[in-house]
Amino acid sequence: MFDDNDDFELDPAGNRVLIGLSMEETDEFFRLEETIRTSNDLINILHEELHSPEQRRWLELFDKHTIAKLPFLQTGKTKH
């Protein structure tokens, strides 16, 4: 889902992570996204009530990333 470099930053250890997420959360996000995509539920997450714990956790991480990214979007800058 995220191919844009503006979605990423480097953490203190130099790992490429989604803005606002730790390395572990970034790994979890992409693992959950793949699981959800495989089950064809990704579109439903954004438009319908969430049912599974995986769907709710993915959306929680997505929201955390999106909120953390807002200041960068407003200034037109990223930290990478």
MODELLER restraints for C-alpha pairs under 7 A, 6 or more apart:
rsr = mdl.restraints
at = mdl.atoms
rsr.add(forms.Gaussian(group=physical.xy_distance, feature=features.Distance(at['CA:6:A'], at['CA:78:A']), mean=6.42, stdev=0.5))
rsr.add(forms.Gaussian(group=physical.xy_distance, feature=features.Distance(at['CA:7:A'], at['CA:18:A']), mean=5.65, stdev=0.5))
rsr.add(forms.Gaussian(group=physical.xy_distance, feature=features.Distance(at['CA:7:A'], at['CA:19:A']), mean=5.95, stdev=0.5))
rsr.add(forms.Gaussian(group=physical.xy_distance, feature=features.Distance(at['CA:8:A'], at['CA:16:A']), mean=6.24, stdev=0.5))
rsr.add(forms.Gaussian(group=physical.xy_distance, feature=features.Distance(at['CA:8:A'], at['CA:17:A']), mean=5.33, stdev=0.5))
rsr.add(forms.Gaussian(group=physical.xy_distance, feature=features.Distance(at['CA:8:A'], at['CA:18:A']), mean=4.36, stdev=0.5))
rsr.add(forms.Gaussian(group=physical.xy_distance, feature=features.Distance(at['CA:8:A'], at['CA:19:A']), mean=5.15, stdev=0.5))
rsr.add(forms.Gaussian(group=physical.xy_distance, feature=features.Distance(at['CA:9:A'], at['CA:16:A']), mean=5.69, stdev=0.5))
rsr.add(forms.Gaussian(group=physical.xy_distance, feature=features.Distance(at['CA:9:A'], at['CA:17:A']), mean=5.56, stdev=0.5))
rsr.add(forms.Gaussian(group=physical.xy_distance, feature=features.Distance(at['CA:9:A'], at['CA:18:A']), mean=6.22, stdev=0.5))
rsr.add(forms.Gaussian(group=physical.xy_distance, feature=features.Distance(at['CA:9:A'], at['CA:19:A']), mean=5.52, stdev=0.5))
rsr.add(forms.Gaussian(group=physical.xy_distance, feature=features.Distance(at['CA:9:A'], at['CA:79:A']), mean=5.93, stdev=0.5))
rsr.add(forms.Gaussian(group=physical.xy_distance, feature=features.Distance(at['CA:9:A'], at['CA:80:A']), mean=5.01, stdev=0.5))
rsr.add(forms.Gaussian(group=physical.xy_distance, feature=features.Distance(at['CA:10:A'], at['CA:16:A']), mean=4.68, stdev=0.5))
rsr.add(forms.Gaussian(group=physical.xy_distance, feature=features.Distance(at['CA:10:A'], at['CA:17:A']), mean=6.01, stdev=0.5))
rsr.add(forms.Gaussian(group=physical.xy_distance, feature=features.Distance(at['CA:10:A'], at['CA:80:A']), mean=6.16, stdev=0.5))
rsr.add(forms.Gaussian(group=physical.xy_distance, feature=features.Distance(at['CA:11:A'], at['CA:17:A']), mean=6.57, stdev=0.5))
rsr.add(forms.Gaussian(group=physical.xy_distance, feature=features.Distance(at['CA:15:A'], at['CA:23:A']), mean=6.99, stdev=0.5))
rsr.add(forms.Gaussian(group=physical.xy_distance, feature=features.Distance(at['CA:17:A'], at['CA:23:A']), mean=5.69, stdev=0.5))
rsr.add(forms.Gaussian(group=physical.xy_distance, feature=features.Distance(at['CA:17:A'], at['CA:26:A']), mean=5.83, stdev=0.5))
rsr.add(forms.Gaussian(group=physical.xy_distance, feature=features.Distance(at['CA:18:A'], at['CA:26:A']), mean=5.91, stdev=0.5))
rsr.add(forms.Gaussian(group=physical.xy_distance, feature=features.Distance(at['CA:18:A'], at['CA:65:A']), mean=6.58, stdev=0.5))
rsr.add(forms.Gaussian(group=physical.xy_distance, feature=features.Distance(at['CA:19:A'], at['CA:65:A']), mean=5.65, stdev=0.5))
rsr.add(forms.Gaussian(group=physical.xy_distance, feature=features.Distance(at['CA:19:A'], at['CA:68:A']), mean=6.25, stdev=0.5))
rsr.add(forms.Gaussian(group=physical.xy_distance, feature=features.Distance(at['CA:19:A'], at['CA:69:A']), mean=6.01, stdev=0.5))
rsr.add(forms.Gaussian(group=physical.xy_distance, feature=features.Distance(at['CA:20:A'], at['CA:64:A']), mean=6.41, stdev=0.5))
rsr.add(forms.Gaussian(group=physical.xy_distance, feature=features.Distance(at['CA:20:A'], at['CA:65:A']), mean=4.97, stdev=0.5))
rsr.add(forms.Gaussian(group=physical.xy_distance, feature=features.Distance(at['CA:20:A'], at['CA:68:A']), mean=4.95, stdev=0.5))
rsr.add(forms.Gaussian(group=physical.xy_distance, feature=features.Distance(at['CA:21:A'], at['CA:65:A']), mean=6.23, stdev=0.5))
rsr.add(forms.Gaussian(group=physical.xy_distance, feature=features.Distance(at['CA:29:A'], at['CA:58:A']), mean=5.90, stdev=0.5))
rsr.add(forms.Gaussian(group=physical.xy_distance, feature=features.Distance(at['CA:29:A'], at['CA:61:A']), mean=6.45, stdev=0.5))
rsr.add(forms.Gaussian(group=physical.xy_distance, feature=features.Distance(at['CA:32:A'], at['CA:54:A']), mean=6.35, stdev=0.5))
rsr.add(forms.Gaussian(group=physical.xy_distance, feature=features.Distance(at['CA:32:A'], at['CA:58:A']), mean=6.10, stdev=0.5))
rsr.add(forms.Gaussian(group=physical.xy_distance, feature=features.Distance(at['CA:33:A'], at['CA:58:A']), mean=6.81, stdev=0.5))
rsr.add(forms.Gaussian(group=physical.xy_distance, feature=features.Distance(at['CA:36:A'], at['CA:42:A']), mean=5.67, stdev=0.5))
rsr.add(forms.Gaussian(group=physical.xy_distance, feature=features.Distance(at['CA:45:A'], at['CA:55:A']), mean=6.54, stdev=0.5))
rsr.add(forms.Gaussian(group=physical.xy_distance, feature=features.Distance(at['CA:50:A'], at['CA:56:A']), mean=6.07, stdev=0.5))
rsr.add(forms.Gaussian(group=physical.xy_distance, feature=features.Distance(at['CA:72:A'], at['CA:78:A']), mean=5.42, stdev=0.5))
